[in-house]
Amino acid sequence: MRVYIQYDRKMDVTSWAESYQAGTVPDEMPYGLHHLRECGWEPSFRHARSSTILTRAMKPVESRLGLDVAALVEEKRKRRQADVVFSWNEGVGFPTAWGPRVREPPSVTGCIWATDQAMPSLMERVIRHSLRRSAGVVLLSSGQLPRILEMGVERDRAHVVSMGVDSDRFVPLAGDPTPSMVMSAGNDQHRDWATLARAMKIVRSREKGASLTVLSQRAPDFDLPDIVRRNHATLPEIRTAYGQASVVAIASHANLHASGVTVCLEAMAMARPVIISNTPGIETYVVDGETGILVPPGDPQALADALLRLLRHPEVARQMGLQGRERVLSRFTTRHQAAALAEVFFSVASDD
């Protein structure tokens, strides 16, 4: 069986593969979708053409809608040779669903931001139309399910597929973490940096030597001695930061798509204890009090209390980190994710 995989135009799969060989990114293909080969599917990948006349012509429309409209006609022949088309996110998946059903294979789309954004009525109609035409919709969070059903997707076409990480490259490092060092990362628009900053202020007032390191291109400036690294972090840099952290903290605003789950799973895979905002769906990934700590969103005192608990009890933190890695290995690797996606593809292919 053949599946044609579309990332959005910003993802250059050739450069990614080269970076993987150089050891600067995890997984041979983004999100580990090369593992579909182990599950009865032969994947081929879209090669985005950023300099075509079509791409330039579509840019004003795409910037207005936030959709990769050029995907509908780019590499049409490759798409039609597949048994199933899978788009990682709705930016490319929604336009693909507009294609003529007679000549196109079933289209499955990931859905991330569409369940969390308030949109003008016209855009809402476009999204609902796209969802109705998709053979399957993949969600990374169970928290998205009620909203996607409300948007008109039948239950048998909505599939919750847990996120996975490369547990072969995100592995525990030798040596002890830096005492009282808190680490955070991510560029998601739902990150709540203000709550993290207020929590760290409380922590510093009670724990001498507590520090914060942030890897983010979107985080605001924090008070010194905090460190904010804004450059794109390579895999070795990310691994080093996780390895040095006593605790990894992820504060998020209310959202449905499990903001922060990638950082959460990477940290868990490296046996680091995680504290994360308890937004819908996060409980799928983190068992509160065992593999991490869940705190209410927007509550700096609760976040600070959780941080102090783990910073002051390093053995509790260490055990929590080890249990977190075991949970990733049993449920949340990119191999698990590929296997779940393969089942979705088989189901839509058999219905076609």
N, C-alpha and C positions, 0 to 999 in steps of 0.2 A: 504494500500500500504506500502511496506517495502523498506527502503533505508539503504544501508550499507555504513557507513561513515568511511573514512580513513584519519587520520592525518598521518604525517610522524613519523618515529620510535622514534624521540625525545619526542613525546607527549605521556605520560602515562595517559590514561583516568581514570584509577582507582585512581591514586594519585591526579589527578585534582579534582575528585569528593570529595575526602577526604579533600583537601585543601578548596574547596568551603564550605563544612560543617563547617570548622574551621574559615571561614571568611577571608581567605588570598588571594583568587582569585575571580574575578567576574564570573557570569554565572555558572550554574550547569555543563555544558559541554563547552569545548573551543568554542569560537565564538558564543555561544548561540544556537547551533544546536539542543539542546533538545527541543526547541520551535517548531520544525517540527511536534511534536505530536499534536500541536494545529491546524495544517494545513493539516491534512489528511494523514500524513506519520508516520510510526512507525520506528524510527531510531535504528540501532544497530551500535556498534562502534568497530573498529579494536583495538585489544590488541597487541601492538608490542612486538615481542619476541626478545629481544636484545642479548640473549645468545645462540641461536640455531646454529647448525653447518652450516645451510644455510646462516645465517646472517654473520657469520665469513668468509665463503667462498666468499660471495658477496662483502665484504668490499673493496677490491682493485678496483673492477669495479665501485662500487658506489662512491668511493672517486674521481675516475677519471671523471665520468660522472655527479656527483652531483645528482644522481637518486636513489631512494629507490627500487632497483630491486627486493629485496626479497618479496615485497608486491605482486608481480605477482602470487606467489605460497602460501604465508602464508594465512591461514584461507580461503582457496579456497571454502570450502563447505559453509561457512557463506555468502560469496560473491555471490555464485550461488543461494542461497535461496532468495535473494533480487530481487525486481523489478527494482531497479536502484542502481548503485554504484556511490558515490560521493567522490572525493578526494579533500581535502581542497586546496592543492597546486600541482604544476606540478611535484615536486620531487617524489611524490607517484603516481600522476595521469597519467603521461606519461607511466611508465612501465605497469600500469594496462590496458591501452588502447591496449597493445600488445597482450592481451589474445585472444583466439579463439572466434570469434563472435557467433558461433553457440551455444556454451554452456554458454556464459557469458551474464549477463544482460547489458543494455546500460550503458556506462561509461561516467560520467560527471567529468570534471577536472577544478579546479581553475587554473588560470594562473596569476602569479605575476611577477617573475623575467625574464621570457623568452622573454618578449617584450622589455626589457631594456638592455640586455647583448649582446655585440658583441661576436660571437662564431665562432670557427673553422668550416669549411665547413662540416665536418663529423657530428659534434654535431648539426649543423643547419639542416642537413638532418634527423637526429634522431628526432628532435623536430617537424619538419614539418610532418613526418610520424605519430608521436604520435597524433598531432592535427587532422590530417585527420581521424584517427581511433576513435576519441572521439565523442560520440553522442552529446555532448554539451560542450562548453567552457565558464566558468564564469570569468568575469573581474570585478574588484572593481573600475575601473576608466574608464570613457568614453574616456580618452586620449589614452588608449590601443587599442581602437577599430580599427582605421585605420591600425595600425601595425599588428594586428591579422588577418585582412582580407588580408593584403599583404602576410602573411605567409601561406595563402591557406585555411583558415577557411571560409566556406560559411556564409553569413550574418545571416541566420536563425538558425545557430548553435552557434552564438556568443551572449552571454547574459551579459549585464552590470547589476550587482547587487550591490547596495550601501552597504558599510560597516555599521555595527551597533554596538552599545555598550549597556552594561547593565545599563539602566537608573534607575533601582531600587537600585543599589548599588553606582553608581556614581551620587550623589545628592549634592546639595549645603550644605555647612557646616555653622553652626552658627558663628557669629562673622565677623569682618572685616579682609580683607587681610593685610599682612605686607606692609606698605608703600614702594613704589618704588622697590619691589622685583619682579624680572623677573625669571620665571621658564621654563626649557626645559627638554625634556626627549626623550628616544628612542635609539634603537641600529641598525636601518636600515643603510645599507652601503651608502645610498644616502644622509644622513644627512650632512649638510655643517656647521661644527662646526667653521671653520675658519671665515666665514662671520658673524656668531653670535658673536664670540670673538671681531672682529673688530667693529661691531655695538655697543657692550657693552662699548668698549673703548670710542667711541664718546658719548654715553649716559652719562657715568661717568664724562666726561669733562664738561657736561652741567647740570647734575642733581645730586645734592649732596645726598649721601646716597644710590644711586642706587646699587643693588646687583643682583647676578645671582646664582641660584641653579640649578644644572643639575643632573638628574638621568639617568645614562647611563653606560653600561659596555664597551662602545667603544669610548666614547668621549676622546679627549686629555686633558692634564692638562691646566687649565686656570690660569691666574694670580690671586693671592689673592686680595681681600677677597672672590673670587668666591668659591663655594662649589661644588665639583663633587663627587657624591656617586656612587660607582662602584658595590656595592653588588646588588643582585637581590632584587628588591623592592617588598614588599608584597602590597596587596590592601590597608590596612590601611596606610602604608607609602606613597603610591602614592596619596591617597585621601588627606592626610595631606598636602603634598607638593602643590597640586593643590589649596587647600583651603587657603594656606598662600600666594599664588602668586597674585600680582596685575595684572600681564599679563603673558600669556603663549606664548612663542615665538618658532617657529619651522622653522629653516632654512634648505632648501634642495637644492641639486644640481638638474640640469635638469633631469627629469625622467618622465615616463609615468604611473607608477602604483600608483600615489598619495601617495608618501612617506610621512609619518607623520600623515596620516589620523586617525589612532587609537588614538594617543595622542590628536589630534585636537578635536575629538568627545568626548573623555573622559573629556577634559577641558570644552568644551561647555556644556556637561551634568551637570557639576558642576557649571555652570553659571560664568565661568571665560572667560574674553575676550581673543581672540586668534589672533595672527599675524602669518601668514604662507606664505611660498614662493608660488607664483602663477604658479605652474606647471600644465600641462594639466590634467583636471578632477577635480582639487581642487574646482573650482567654483561650482561644483555640491553640495558640502558640505557647503561652506562658502559663504554667500552673502556679498560681499565687502562693508564695511562701515556700515553694519547693524548687522551682527552676528559675524563679525571679520574683519580683514584687510588683504588684499592680497598685497604682495610686490614682485617685480621682483627677481628671483633667482640670487644669487651672488652679490647683491647690498647692502653693509653694510650701506650706507648712507640712503637709503630708509627704511631699517629695523630700523635704529636708529631713524629716523624721526617719524615712526609709534609708536615706543616704547615711545618716549618722549611725543607724543600726548596723549597717554592713561595714562601714569604715571602722567602727569600734569593735567589731567582732569578726576579724579576718578569717577565722576558721569557719564560721557560718557562711561567709561570702565564698570561701573556697569550695565548700560542699555544694552550695547552690550552683556555682559555676559548673562543677563536675556533673551534677544532675541535669543541668541545662544542655551540656554537650550530649549526654546520653539521649535526651529527648530529640535533639536534632538528628542524631544518627538513626533513630528509630522511626522518624516521621517526616523530617523536614529537609532532606537533601534534594538537590536538583534531580537526582534519579527518581525519588518519590514523586516529585512534581511532574516529570516527564511521563511516568507510568500512569498518573491520573489523567493527564491530558490525552494520552493515547486512548484511554477508555472513552473519553468524550468524542474523539475523532471516529472511533469505531461505531459509536452510537449514531452519529449524524450520517456517516457513510452508509450504514445499513438502512436508514430511513429514506435515503435519496432515491 
